[in-house]
Amino acid sequence: MSDSLSQVELIRETFHYQSRFEGSTMVFKIDFLVTEDPGFPYLMKDLALLAQTGFKIVIVPGARESIDAALKQHDIVCAYGAAGDEREPVRITAAQALPFVEMAAFHAATRFMTCLSASRVDAVIGNFVRARGLGIVDGLDMGHTGTVDKIFTDSISRVLNLGMIPILPCIGWSPAGKPYNVSSDEIALAVSAALGAIKLFIVSVQGGLRRENFSLPQNIETRDDGSIVQLTPQEAEALIASSVKPQGLKELKLALRASRAGVDRVHIIDGGEEGAVLKELFSNLGAGTMIYADEYESIRPFRGGDVPDILRLMEPLMQTGVLIRRTAEQIQEKKDDYAVFEIDGSIHACGALYDWGENQGEIAAVATDPFYAGMNLGRRIVSYLMEKARKNRMNRVFVLTTQTQDWFESLGFREAPVESLPERKRQVYDQSRKSKVFALELGRG
Ligand SMILES: CC(C)(COP(=O)(O)OP(=O)(O)OC[C@H]1O[C@@H](n2cnc3c(N)ncnc32)[C@H](O)[C@@H]1OP(=O)(O)O)[C@@H](O)C(=O)NCCC(=O)NCCS
């Protein structure tokens, strides 16, 4: 593909994601150290651009180092104490520390405001968090350290609907107006869950998780630079249990909790890397780590004994010529390529992904039980196969179709020339069927 054509592809791809995510809420928990990185203004420019194009952006600034500095300046030492359950230890905020904590929290939030102003995006630093004191935990008085009691989603939504960016400093207030120091991780988690955010970005200066910090099972995908591409919550849990170094552990624990709280995709990224957010959102070029909820629980790879069910689904379609004819032996031979959708122990949809080399995969033999038509089984099996293609380092999937082009188009596939197929596929392409080629470049999803 020529450079200008690949740029056109990229623009199309961007529009595709843009329309898919437009109007969705994304939460950004950004560490204070990121605000000191030379890349920070560029990160904020990208967030401003996203807000201007219709994404709903919420920012939760971390303030740990800002608070450390303020307390040190006034010779105040604060201990850390366990906050209970799965949470990280939190700073115990003594009465004399509280004014400096508040000052430092707002100082951090203001840095975001400043950069957004430069991009002419309106932002509001607000009292969107109701908090309550942690009280005495294991005999330790946590002072003015609090936890999230409630997120004022109505107020945040009003701000978002005006096209503004709400900024939530790490302070919450009790119903009586008493301020508490609340961990920004807790706020990010609570606001993501309360707003039903489709994504939470955990932005630090160290970025995505790295292979060397964990004892990694074989099936976890890593990039050449050692960064981990993506994990299911189950994989994340196993990694936490087997971590060999502390780097990235705090972020991974937060990501896992967010994922369990219903956030579909959590991205751990490097705030200093130029364009890191855009790369994660719009392409598969990102260097971050994504923890994604497993929406494919009812989809599984082929098992011995599935052939009769697959043939039952495909037979009427083979008879009408919608699908090409396959025998039980041919399916058995390609068994590793098949996936099936199982509901209550029986199979209601199937599909296959064939690897033709050149980093391209063919999605084929997609069939759903007519009694289950229109229940997204088809879409989900195709996205499962696309996810499998990504894991197998493919960067493009295609289908050959005679009657289902509109459906594949609705999934983002676009017509492509036969010449774009991998060489091995071109050699066996059956001219007489006159199938059309529809293809999709694989981004992050
Ligand atoms: C195409 C197919 C897999 C869709 O399965 P499904 O589980 O019903 O699809 P989903 O629930 O994900 O999507 C349903 C939507 O797709 C539309 N749709 C279904 N088949 C379509 C087709 N051939 N062309 C255009 N749109 C189609 C439905 O009208 C519905 O639209 P709506 O959401 O606006 O109501 C299924 O109809 C099928 O088995 N077709 C025959 C086999 C085939 O063509 N396979 C692809 C070649 S590999």
The ligand as an SDF file (V2000), in Angstrom:
LIG
                    3D

 48 50  0  0  0  0  0  0  0  0999 V2000
  -24.9430  -12.8940    8.9440 C   0  0  0  0  0  0  0  0  0  0  0  0
  -25.2570  -13.6240   10.2350 C   0  0  0  0  0  0  0  0  0  0  0  0
  -24.0110  -14.3350   10.7330 C   0  0  0  0  0  0  0  0  0  0  0  0
  -25.7280  -12.5750   11.2570 C   0  0  0  0  0  0  0  0  0  0  0  0
  -25.9500  -13.2250   12.4980 O   0  0  0  0  0  0  0  0  0  0  0  0
  -26.8510  -12.5710   13.6590 P   0  0  0  0  0  0  0  0  0  0  0  0
  -26.4310  -13.2510   14.9080 O   0  0  0  0  0  0  0  0  0  0  0  0
  -28.2850  -12.5720   13.3000 O   0  0  0  0  0  0  0  0  0  0  0  0
  -26.3410  -11.0810   13.6020 O   0  0  0  0  0  0  0  0  0  0  0  0
  -26.3410   -9.9820   14.7160 P   0  0  0  0  0  0  0  0  0  0  0  0
  -27.3750  -10.2580   15.7490 O   0  0  0  0  0  0  0  0  0  0  0  0
  -24.9570   -9.8010   15.1910 O   0  0  0  0  0  0  0  0  0  0  0  0
  -26.7900   -8.7440   13.8260 O   0  0  0  0  0  0  0  0  0  0  0  0
  -28.1070   -8.6230   13.4250 C   0  0  0  0  0  0  0  0  0  0  0  0
  -28.2700   -7.4780   12.4430 C   0  0  0  0  0  0  0  0  0  0  0  0
  -27.6180   -7.8300   11.2010 O   0  0  0  0  0  0  0  0  0  0  0  0
  -28.5930   -7.7430   10.1490 C   0  0  0  0  0  0  0  0  0  0  0  0
  -28.2970   -8.7800    9.1690 N   0  0  0  0  0  0  0  0  0  0  0  0
  -28.3690  -10.1150    9.3250 C   0  0  0  0  0  0  0  0  0  0  0  0
  -28.0060  -10.7080    8.1750 N   0  0  0  0  0  0  0  0  0  0  0  0
  -27.7010   -9.7540    7.2910 C   0  0  0  0  0  0  0  0  0  0  0  0
  -27.2870   -9.7430    5.9340 C   0  0  0  0  0  0  0  0  0  0  0  0
  -27.1040  -10.8430    5.2370 N   0  0  0  0  0  0  0  0  0  0  0  0
  -27.0350   -8.5430    5.3640 N   0  0  0  0  0  0  0  0  0  0  0  0
  -27.2440   -7.4040    6.0220 C   0  0  0  0  0  0  0  0  0  0  0  0
  -27.6400   -7.3490    7.3120 N   0  0  0  0  0  0  0  0  0  0  0  0
  -27.8800   -8.5180    7.9310 C   0  0  0  0  0  0  0  0  0  0  0  0
  -29.9260   -7.9360   10.8290 C   0  0  0  0  0  0  0  0  0  0  0  0
  -30.9690   -7.3510   10.0870 O   0  0  0  0  0  0  0  0  0  0  0  0
  -29.7330   -7.2270   12.1580 C   0  0  0  0  0  0  0  0  0  0  0  0
  -29.8580   -5.8440   11.9730 O   0  0  0  0  0  0  0  0  0  0  0  0
  -30.3890   -4.8790   13.1740 P   0  0  0  0  0  0  0  0  0  0  0  0
  -29.3560   -4.9720   14.2860 O   0  0  0  0  0  0  0  0  0  0  0  0
  -30.4470   -3.5290   12.5390 O   0  0  0  0  0  0  0  0  0  0  0  0
  -31.7040   -5.4400   13.5650 O   0  0  0  0  0  0  0  0  0  0  0  0
  -26.4300  -14.6360   10.0730 C   0  0  0  0  0  0  0  0  0  0  0  0
  -27.5240  -13.9790    9.4930 O   0  0  0  0  0  0  0  0  0  0  0  0
  -26.0750  -15.8310    9.2220 C   0  0  0  0  0  0  0  0  0  0  0  0
  -25.7910  -16.8770    9.7460 O   0  0  0  0  0  0  0  0  0  0  0  0
  -26.1030  -15.6340    7.8810 N   0  0  0  0  0  0  0  0  0  0  0  0
  -25.7780  -16.6840    6.9480 C   0  0  0  0  0  0  0  0  0  0  0  0
  -24.3170  -17.0380    6.9070 C   0  0  0  0  0  0  0  0  0  0  0  0
  -23.4320  -15.9390    6.3820 C   0  0  0  0  0  0  0  0  0  0  0  0
  -23.8030  -15.1670    5.5470 O   0  0  0  0  0  0  0  0  0  0  0  0
  -22.2120  -15.9050    6.9000 N   0  0  0  0  0  0  0  0  0  0  0  0
  -21.2340  -14.9300    6.5460 C   0  0  0  0  0  0  0  0  0  0  0  0
  -20.3120  -15.4420    5.5150 C   0  0  0  0  0  0  0  0  0  0  0  0
  -18.8410  -16.0490    6.2650 S   0  0  0  0  0  0  0  0  0  0  0  0
  1  2  1  0
  2  3  1  0
  2  4  1  0
  2 36  1  0
  4  5  1  0
  5  6  1  0
  6  7  2  0
  6  8  1  0
  6  9  1  0
  9 10  1  0
 10 11  2  0
 10 12  1  0
 10 13  1  0
 13 14  1  0
 14 15  1  0
 15 16  1  0
 15 30  1  0
 16 17  1  0
 17 18  1  0
 17 28  1  0
 18 19  1  0
 18 27  1  0
 19 20  2  0
 20 21  1  0
 21 22  1  0
 21 27  2  0
 22 23  1  0
 22 24  2  0
 24 25  1  0
 25 26  2  0
 26 27  1  0
 28 29  1  0
 28 30  1  0
 30 31  1  0
 31 32  1  0
 32 33  2  0
 32 34  1  0
 32 35  1  0
 36 37  1  0
 36 38  1  0
 38 39  2  0
 38 40  1  0
 40 41  1  0
 41 42  1  0
 42 43  1  0
 43 44  2  0
 43 45  1  0
 45 46  1  0
 46 47  1  0
 47 48  1  0
M  END
$$$$
